Amino acid sequence: MWGLRWWSCVRVARHLVSPNILDYIELADDYSIAEVVASDNMDGKTLRELDIRAKFGCNVLAIKSGTRINIAPRADDVIRSGDILVVVGRNDDLRRLQDKA
């Protein structure tokens, strides 16, 4: 029971510190999956143009747009402001992406 409470506290704390990260799952000490809200800076750009893998070392696993989810995003998929990017990477890299998102 304590484990679930602890994780809930961690999730709330991370959301308060990083409001554009909606959810966060720790895979290991250094790696996590995060849901990052696409900013206005990302609006209208493709994954290729954003080049998240090269710039941040993170991989986009899925894109949530409204009620739709794309679980196999392609380089030419266009991101819209408010889309949710499901991203995996090293925690430091995810923080760098979050700061730029």
MIMIDO-872278 format. One record per residue (C-alpha): residue in three letters; residue number from 1; x, y, z. Coordinates in nm, 3 decimals. Layout:
REM MIMIDO-872278
[node 'ala',NUM,[X,Y,Z]];
...
REM end
This chain:
REM MIMIDO-872278
[node 'met',1,[0.000,0.000,0.000]];
[node 'trp',2,[0.279,0.244,0.088]];
[node 'gly',3,[0.430,0.197,-0.259]];
[node 'leu',4,[0.115,0.323,-0.433]];
[node 'arg',5,[0.094,0.627,-0.205]];
[node 'trp',6,[0.461,0.703,-0.259]];
[node 'trp',7,[0.424,0.685,-0.639]];
[node 'ser',8,[0.119,0.910,-0.624]];
[node 'cys',9,[0.318,1.167,-0.426]];
[node 'val',10,[0.607,1.145,-0.673]];
[node 'arg',11,[0.369,1.195,-0.968]];
[node 'val',12,[0.203,1.499,-0.809]];
[node 'ala',13,[0.540,1.651,-0.719]];
[node 'arg',14,[0.675,1.604,-1.071]];
[node 'his',15,[0.363,1.762,-1.220]];
[node 'leu',16,[0.395,2.063,-0.991]];
[node 'val',17,[0.761,2.111,-1.084]];
[node 'ser',18,[0.713,2.033,-1.456]];
[node 'pro',19,[0.361,2.126,-1.563]];
[node 'asn',20,[0.415,2.019,-1.926]];
[node 'ile',21,[0.492,1.661,-1.815]];
[node 'leu',22,[0.157,1.492,-1.754]];
[node 'asp',23,[0.275,1.152,-1.645]];
[node 'tyr',24,[0.604,0.985,-1.572]];
[node 'ile',25,[0.698,0.617,-1.540]];
[node 'glu',26,[1.043,0.527,-1.412]];
[node 'leu',27,[1.183,0.226,-1.597]];
[node 'ala',28,[1.518,0.218,-1.416]];
[node 'asp',29,[1.726,0.459,-1.213]];
[node 'asp',30,[1.829,0.654,-1.524]];
[node 'tyr',31,[1.547,0.585,-1.776]];
[node 'ser',32,[1.180,0.679,-1.784]];
[node 'ile',33,[0.875,0.722,-2.004]];
[node 'ala',34,[0.711,1.064,-1.989]];
[node 'glu',35,[0.404,1.227,-2.142]];
[node 'val',36,[0.513,1.570,-2.265]];
[node 'val',37,[0.263,1.831,-2.383]];
[node 'ala',38,[0.365,1.979,-2.719]];
[node 'ser',39,[0.416,2.353,-2.695]];
[node 'asp',40,[0.333,2.629,-2.943]];
[node 'asn',41,[0.698,2.606,-3.056]];
[node 'met',42,[0.630,2.253,-3.185]];
[node 'asp',43,[0.301,2.339,-3.358]];
[node 'gly',44,[0.294,2.251,-3.727]];
[node 'lys',45,[0.635,2.080,-3.727]];
[node 'thr',46,[0.702,1.720,-3.816]];
[node 'leu',47,[0.893,1.480,-3.594]];
[node 'arg',48,[1.169,1.501,-3.853]];
[node 'glu',49,[1.186,1.879,-3.816]];
[node 'leu',50,[1.180,1.860,-3.437]];
[node 'asp',51,[1.461,1.601,-3.446]];
[node 'ile',52,[1.399,1.502,-3.084]];
[node 'arg',53,[1.617,1.190,-3.103]];
[node 'ala',54,[1.924,1.378,-3.229]];
[node 'lys',55,[1.876,1.689,-3.011]];
[node 'phe',56,[1.771,1.522,-2.686]];
[node 'gly',57,[1.849,1.151,-2.718]];
[node 'cys',58,[1.482,1.062,-2.661]];
[node 'asn',59,[1.246,0.852,-2.870]];
[node 'val',60,[0.881,0.940,-2.935]];
[node 'leu',61,[0.682,0.621,-2.880]];
[node 'ala',62,[0.336,0.761,-2.944]];
[node 'ile',63,[0.143,1.080,-3.011]];
[node 'lys',64,[-0.193,1.146,-2.844]];
[node 'ser',65,[-0.404,1.401,-3.029]];
[node 'gly',66,[-0.748,1.453,-2.880]];
[node 'thr',67,[-0.910,1.110,-2.861]];
[node 'arg',68,[-0.672,0.955,-3.116]];
[node 'ile',69,[-0.342,0.787,-3.041]];
[node 'asn',70,[-0.071,0.712,-3.296]];
[node 'ile',71,[0.137,0.425,-3.156]];
[node 'ala',72,[0.371,0.411,-3.454]];
[node 'pro',73,[0.461,0.774,-3.529]];
[node 'arg',74,[0.651,0.842,-3.850]];
[node 'ala',75,[0.905,1.113,-3.919]];
[node 'asp',76,[0.654,1.306,-4.132]];
[node 'asp',77,[0.377,1.311,-3.868]];
[node 'val',78,[0.285,1.670,-3.781]];
[node 'ile',79,[0.270,1.778,-3.418]];
[node 'arg',80,[0.006,2.023,-3.298]];
[node 'ser',81,[0.019,2.240,-2.989]];
[node 'gly',82,[-0.144,2.047,-2.705]];
[node 'asp',83,[-0.064,1.705,-2.849]];
[node 'ile',84,[0.082,1.466,-2.594]];
[node 'leu',85,[0.411,1.302,-2.688]];
[node 'val',86,[0.486,0.974,-2.514]];
[node 'val',87,[0.864,0.979,-2.493]];
[node 'val',88,[1.129,0.741,-2.356]];
[node 'gly',89,[1.482,0.838,-2.263]];
[node 'arg',90,[1.737,0.907,-1.995]];
[node 'asn',91,[1.597,1.119,-1.715]];
[node 'asp',92,[1.844,1.403,-1.782]];
[node 'asp',93,[1.751,1.403,-2.152]];
[node 'leu',94,[1.379,1.403,-2.071]];
[node 'arg',95,[1.433,1.705,-1.845]];
[node 'arg',96,[1.617,1.888,-2.126]];
[node 'leu',97,[1.331,1.810,-2.366]];
[node 'gln',98,[1.074,1.925,-2.111]];
[node 'asp',99,[1.259,2.255,-2.070]];
[node 'lys',100,[1.241,2.314,-2.447]];
[node 'ala',101,[0.888,2.179,-2.502]];
REM end
